[in-house]
Every structure is written in C-alpha cells, then in structure tokens.
Amino acid sequence: MENNFPRKDYVIGIVRNQNKYLILRFRKDYDYCPGDWDFITKHLDFKFSNLDDVMIETINHHIGIKGKIIKRYKPYSWSDPEYKILWFYYPFLVEVNNDNIQLNPDSKYDSYRWIDKDEIPSFDRLGYFENALNNTINQ
C-alpha cells in the first residue's frame, strides 16, 4: 500500500471488555471522517518514548477507563483514498474491566457502542475496519 500520500503516525487501540469490542463515532465537526466509526486512536504528533504509555493515556483520556495492554501487534499502514493520507498504525489490544464509559467532552468522539467482533465490519467505510481487523485480532 505504498504511495506518495503524506504519512501520519497513530496508535490504535482495539478495546475489549469480556467478548465485546468498543467502537466510537467521530464528532460531526471533526476534521477527518466526521460521523464515521473508529477504534480509539491518537495522532503521534510529538516525540514519544513509550507507545504503551501513549495508548493507555489515550484510552483513559477518551473514555475514562484504565486499560491493560494484552497484545502489541506489528505496525501496519492503510492508504486512505478519500483524504489522500497514508495512515501508519501502531496497534494494541487493550482489555478493560468494565463497560461504564464516560466520554470526555473534549474527545474527538461523541458516542460509542460495545459490539461483537463479527458486527465490526458492518460499521466499515472504505475498508478501514477490515484493514485494522486483518492486521490485528483476525490474525
């Protein structure tokens, strides 16, 4: 999936509670993919020393729950034809011990759902979730 699109680096957290997975919807006024569904992500627009810490802090920031990293996956990319960006992801599977979320009012997300793994593709647009799943929990 290499191309000449500019690259943006992100951590991406697939959050699980028991056998349900968390997806979140971008606010309608968000710069990228407004109204689309996402896993928890954080743009790495700063120098970082520990991606694990960035992932855990990002989850806590957006949903108010502390999580535990269960697995780190191999980094992967996704070429976005709509925004002409090469998204480069550092993916994690993160377990949380409850599903009582308190969305941060400053979050880029405005709502969430806990769903079965098999339901995730029905929220896909442009192959984003398919790519994420194939590079993480479907391996």
FENNORBEL-V227584 format. One record per residue. RES is the residue in three letters. D_CENTER is the distance of its C-alpha to the mean C-alpha in Angstrom with 1 decimal. Layout:
res;d_center
RES;D_CENTER
RES;D_CENTER
//
This chain:
res;d_center
MET;19.3
GLU;21.0
ASN;22.3
ASN;23.5
PHE;20.4
PRO;19.4
ARG;16.6
LYS;13.7
ASP;12.0
TYR;8.6
VAL;7.2
ILE;3.9
GLY;4.7
ILE;6.0
VAL;8.4
ARG;11.8
ASN;15.1
GLN;18.0
ASN;17.3
LYS;14.9
TYR;11.1
LEU;9.2
ILE;7.9
LEU;8.4
ARG;10.6
PHE;11.0
ARG;14.5
LYS;17.3
ASP;18.2
TYR;15.0
ASP;15.7
TYR;13.2
CYS;12.9
PRO;14.5
GLY;14.5
ASP;11.8
TRP;9.2
ASP;5.5
PHE;2.9
ILE;3.2
THR;3.9
LYS;7.7
HIS;10.3
LEU;12.8
ASP;15.8
PHE;17.9
LYS;19.6
PHE;18.0
SER;19.8
ASN;17.5
LEU;13.8
ASP;13.9
ASP;15.2
VAL;12.6
MET;9.8
ILE;12.1
GLU;13.2
THR;10.0
ILE;9.5
ASN;13.2
HIS;13.2
HIS;11.1
ILE;12.4
GLY;15.4
ILE;15.1
LYS;15.6
GLY;13.9
LYS;15.3
ILE;13.7
ILE;15.1
LYS;14.3
ARG;13.3
TYR;13.0
LYS;14.7
PRO;13.0
TYR;12.8
SER;12.9
TRP;12.6
SER;15.5
ASP;14.9
PRO;18.4
GLU;18.1
TYR;17.2
LYS;18.7
ILE;16.1
LEU;15.2
TRP;11.5
PHE;11.7
TYR;8.9
TYR;9.7
PRO;8.0
PHE;8.9
LEU;10.0
VAL;10.8
GLU;13.6
VAL;14.7
ASN;18.3
ASN;18.3
ASP;16.7
ASN;18.3
ILE;15.7
GLN;17.0
LEU;14.8
ASN;15.7
PRO;17.9
ASP;16.8
SER;13.1
LYS;11.7
TYR;11.0
ASP;14.3
SER;13.9
TYR;12.2
ARG;13.3
TRP;13.7
ILE;14.5
ASP;15.9
LYS;14.3
ASP;16.8
GLU;15.9
ILE;12.4
PRO;14.1
SER;16.1
PHE;13.3
ASP;12.8
ARG;14.2
LEU;15.3
GLY;13.9
TYR;10.2
PHE;9.4
GLU;12.6
ASN;11.8
ALA;8.6
LEU;10.8
ASN;13.8
ASN;12.6
THR;11.5
ILE;12.9
ASN;15.4
GLN;17.1
//
